Amino acid sequence: MVNTVGCDSVITLNLIINNNTVSTLNQSACVSYTWNSQTYTNSGSHTHTFTSMAGCDSVVTLILTIYQPTSSTINLVACNSLT
């Protein structure tokens, strides 16, 4: 390049390329799970894109397993007394 007075000029470019980050989070919970201000009640895969400190995308995938409560019925029959 030539500067304003006709002399050569040197330009140095220091370039840093920050890559996007991709990560997976495996979680399990009973009944529900809250992630990123959202509550999930079913198992599944959920993806959210955050902005990293460097200003790049940070993609996180939540693989969620929700366990539902179980219920049982107990029928008792007793003669004379139940202890």
N, C-alpha and C positions, 0 to 999 in steps of 0.2 A: 504494500500500500504506500501511497505517497501522502505526506502530510501537507498542511496548508502552504508551506513555503517551498514545496517541490522536493523535499528530501524523503528518503526512504523512512518508513516507520515500522516498528516491530510490535505486533500485538500478540500477547500471550494469553491463551484461554486455558484456565484451570477448570475442568469440567468433572463433576462428580455425578454419576448416575446412580440413583437409589432405586433398587428394585422393589416392586410390590411384595408384601409378605402374605403368605397363605398358610393358615394353620387350621387344625381340626381339634375340637374339644369334645371329648366323650363324657357324657354325664348320665346318671340314672337318679331317679327320685321317686318317691311315693306320692301319688295323687297329682302333684303339679310341680313345675320348675319355673322360676323367673330368671330371665336372661335379657339384658339390654332393655329393661323396663317393660318387658312383655312376659306374661305368664302363659305357659304351655301346659295343657292337660293331656295331650296325646303324644305318643312316641313318633319320632320322625327326624328329618334332617332340616336344619334351618340355617340360612346363611345371612351374614350381615357384613357390610363393608364399613370399616372405620377409617379415619384419617390418622396416619402415623405422625409422630413428632417431626418427621422430615417432610411432611405434606403429601406423602404417597398413600396409595390405597393399601389397606391392611384387611384382607378378606379372611373372616373366621367362619368356619362351618361347625355348627353344634349338632352332634349326633346324639339324640336324646332318647332314652328309654324310660317310659313312665310305667311304674307298677301300680296297679289298681288294688285297693283294699279287698280283702276277702271277707266273706261273712259265713258264719256257720250257725246251724240250729242244733241245739242239744235237747232231746226229748228224754225226760227222766220218768221212770215209773218206780214207785216204791211201795212196799208192803209194810204196814205198821208205822215205820218211821224212816226218815232220811237223815243220815249223818254225814 
